[in-house]
Amino acid sequence: MRNGRGLSPSGWDGILEEGETILWQGAPDGAVDFSGIWSLQSLFAVFFTGFSLFWIMLTFSITAQMTDNIGQVFHLAFPLFGVPFLLVGLQLLLGRFWADARRRRNSHYTLTNRAAYIGVRTKGTRSLDRYAIGPNNPITLEEGTLGAIWFARASYSRPRVMVQPGRGVMRGGATNSQARIGFERLANAREVYAMMRKVQIAQANPEGGNVTKNNVKGDGDA
């Protein structure tokens, strides 16, 4: 955090604005979380994975009746065409949970008296996203053993894929979706949420004084 001489903490030079101070830093729990497995995406993944397995087993069974040399090549090679689809199905069904856990294990959260920062380290590179906390920003607390605080949304689009008999796979337009952004799977989510609310109040009433690390501490804070 900036001290009286305007110095920034190590690694934050050129990032914090003048007068911006760090109130809290932490990291999300990095365990694999299957709480979101019951979804339409999982239902599609089960169908996709099951169909891939069916294709592999069916082609393996049919080509097993071919006894000549060419038939043996088909027997070994033709079922392999279903393997990439099987891997995609497993990724959609289960792999995404491991990928999400890996992302969280490489994430770090910072809350200042003006914004929330999410830093992610991936394959030797680091990214830092800043989300300003204004008086009108919706902030949602999601409580639980490991809670979450959602304070932003990101929009993204992906191609719409349609399968039509006799015409194969077709792409038509795009599907727009939104993803919530915030501090995920925190043991002290309620305390961090209280800090954010104080930041919002201070932003709405600038004459009331700045939020500092000392005046955001709750009864349970050290």
Secondary structure in CASP SS format (residue, H / E / C, confidence):
PFRMAT SS
TARGET T0000
AUTHOR 0000-0000-0000
METHOD secondary structure of the structure
MODEL  1
M C 1.00
R C 1.00
N C 1.00
G C 1.00
R C 1.00
G C 1.00
L C 1.00
S C 1.00
P C 1.00
S C 1.00
G C 1.00
W C 1.00
D C 1.00
G C 1.00
I C 1.00
L C 1.00
E C 1.00
E C 1.00
G C 1.00
E C 1.00
T C 1.00
I E 1.00
L E 1.00
W E 1.00
Q E 1.00
G E 1.00
A C 1.00
P C 1.00
D C 1.00
G C 1.00
A C 1.00
V C 1.00
D C 1.00
F C 1.00
S C 1.00
G C 1.00
I C 1.00
W C 1.00
S C 1.00
L H 1.00
Q H 1.00
S H 1.00
L H 1.00
F H 1.00
A H 1.00
V H 1.00
F H 1.00
F H 1.00
T H 1.00
G H 1.00
F H 1.00
S H 1.00
L H 1.00
F H 1.00
W H 1.00
I H 1.00
M H 1.00
L H 1.00
T H 1.00
F H 1.00
S H 1.00
I H 1.00
T H 1.00
A C 1.00
Q C 1.00
M C 1.00
T C 1.00
D C 1.00
N H 1.00
I H 1.00
G H 1.00
Q H 1.00
V H 1.00
F H 1.00
H H 1.00
L H 1.00
A H 1.00
F H 1.00
P H 1.00
L H 1.00
F H 1.00
G H 1.00
V H 1.00
P H 1.00
F H 1.00
L H 1.00
L H 1.00
V H 1.00
G H 1.00
L H 1.00
Q H 1.00
L H 1.00
L H 1.00
L H 1.00
G H 1.00
R H 1.00
F H 1.00
W H 1.00
A H 1.00
D H 1.00
A H 1.00
R H 1.00
R H 1.00
R H 1.00
R H 1.00
N C 1.00
S E 1.00
H E 1.00
Y E 1.00
T E 1.00
L E 1.00
T E 1.00
N C 1.00
R C 1.00
A E 1.00
A E 1.00
Y E 1.00
I E 1.00
G E 1.00
V E 1.00
R E 1.00
T E 1.00
K C 1.00
G C 1.00
T E 1.00
R E 1.00
S E 1.00
L E 1.00
D E 1.00
R E 1.00
Y E 1.00
A E 1.00
I C 1.00
G C 1.00
P C 1.00
N C 1.00
N C 1.00
P C 1.00
I C 1.00
T E 1.00
L E 1.00
E E 1.00
E C 1.00
G C 1.00
T C 1.00
L C 1.00
G E 1.00
A E 1.00
I E 1.00
W E 1.00
F E 1.00
A E 1.00
R E 1.00
A E 1.00
S E 1.00
Y E 1.00
S E 1.00
R E 1.00
P E 1.00
R E 1.00
V E 1.00
M E 1.00
V E 1.00
Q E 1.00
P C 1.00
G C 1.00
R C 1.00
G E 1.00
V E 1.00
M E 1.00
R E 1.00
G E 1.00
G E 1.00
A E 1.00
T E 1.00
N E 1.00
S E 1.00
Q E 1.00
A E 1.00
R E 1.00
I E 1.00
G E 1.00
F E 1.00
E E 1.00
R E 1.00
L E 1.00
A C 1.00
N C 1.00
A H 1.00
R H 1.00
E H 1.00
V H 1.00
Y H 1.00
A H 1.00
M H 1.00
M H 1.00
R H 1.00
K H 1.00
V H 1.00
Q H 1.00
I H 1.00
A H 1.00
Q H 1.00
A H 1.00
N C 1.00
P H 1.00
E H 1.00
G H 1.00
G C 1.00
N C 1.00
V C 1.00
T C 1.00
K C 1.00
N C 1.00
N C 1.00
V C 1.00
K C 1.00
G C 1.00
D C 1.00
G C 1.00
D C 1.00
A C 1.00
END
